[in-house]
Amino acid sequence: MQIQKISISTAELDCQIIGKGKISLVIEMGLGAVMGEWAQLATRLSDR
């Protein structure tokens, strides 16, 4: 898993990259959500 920060205009986003290879799916959690809520799903999807 990689963690990186990206800037889009005036916003900075923290990203976790799970799995290997080309990035084919982005999960954006929105306001009030935390990565822990999506970690299990993201890990299962990255295995495919």
C-alpha positions as CSV (number, residue, x, y, z in Angstrom):
1,M,0.0,0.0,0.0
2,Q,1.3,3.4,-0.9
3,I,0.1,6.7,0.6
4,Q,0.6,9.9,-1.3
5,K,-0.8,13.4,-1.3
6,I,-2.1,15.0,-4.5
7,S,-3.1,18.6,-5.2
8,I,-6.1,19.5,-7.4
9,S,-6.5,23.3,-7.7
10,T,-6.6,24.5,-4.1
11,A,-7.5,21.2,-2.5
12,E,-5.0,18.6,-1.2
13,L,-6.1,15.0,-1.0
14,D,-4.5,12.1,0.8
15,C,-4.6,8.9,-1.3
16,Q,-4.0,5.3,-0.4
17,I,-3.0,3.0,-3.3
18,I,-3.8,-0.6,-2.7
19,G,-2.6,-3.4,-5.0
20,K,-0.2,-3.4,-7.9
21,G,-0.3,-2.3,-11.5
22,K,-2.4,0.3,-13.3
23,I,-5.0,2.2,-11.1
24,S,-8.4,1.2,-12.5
25,L,-10.7,2.1,-9.6
26,V,-10.9,5.2,-7.4
27,I,-13.1,5.2,-4.3
28,E,-14.0,8.7,-3.1
29,M,-15.5,8.6,0.3
30,G,-16.9,12.1,0.6
31,L,-17.4,14.3,3.6
32,G,-17.3,12.6,7.0
33,A,-16.1,9.2,5.9
34,V,-12.8,7.6,6.9
35,M,-10.6,5.0,5.0
36,G,-11.2,2.4,7.7
37,E,-14.8,2.2,6.5
38,W,-13.7,1.2,3.0
39,A,-10.3,-0.6,3.6
40,Q,-11.8,-4.1,3.5
41,L,-13.6,-3.5,0.3
42,A,-10.7,-1.8,-1.3
43,T,-8.4,-4.7,-0.4
44,R,-10.8,-7.2,-1.8
45,L,-11.2,-5.3,-5.0
46,S,-7.4,-4.8,-5.4
47,D,-6.9,-8.6,-5.5
48,R,-8.8,-8.9,-8.8
